[in-house]
Amino acid sequence: MNIEEFLGRRNVPFDLLHHRETHDAQRMAQTVHVSGHLVAKTVLLRLDAPAEFVVPVLPATHNIDFRKARQVLDGRKVELGTETEMSKRCPDCEIGALPPFGSQYDMKTLVDESLTEDDEIVFEGRTHTEAIRMKYEDFAGIEHPEVVSIVN
């Protein structure tokens, strides 16, 4: 998935931010000079039987609360997906990079309710050297994530 084309086809305004290579959301926030509260980090979660993957999106300043995630996901066992699983699910992305558009990879997207309060979000693109800044409202309008409470 080419994020710029994906957003362009939907007439969604965004800024593409090129930056030096980073491998975590907090470092990306520092590199692009944005508060970690506005950076949406995306992770891959593996659910137990039947095997399924979901894409939670949360502020870079927080971590997933696995107890809350299990509750949201009907008590199913929840584990972090591996980089290998991520690259199989998202073959067009650099290893370890995952944009917050799970629907484009046949996965459900969850977003922590705290991000819904932000006017804009910034998130990693398909590589570790690009970030996208866009209005949260536009993100929600095209992705339709399930809004949940999943951070500690």
Summary of the structure (lengths in Angstrom):
residues: 152
radius of gyration: 14.3
end to end distance: 31.0
largest distance: 41.1
contacts: 468
relative contact order: 0.25
helix: 30%
strand: 28%
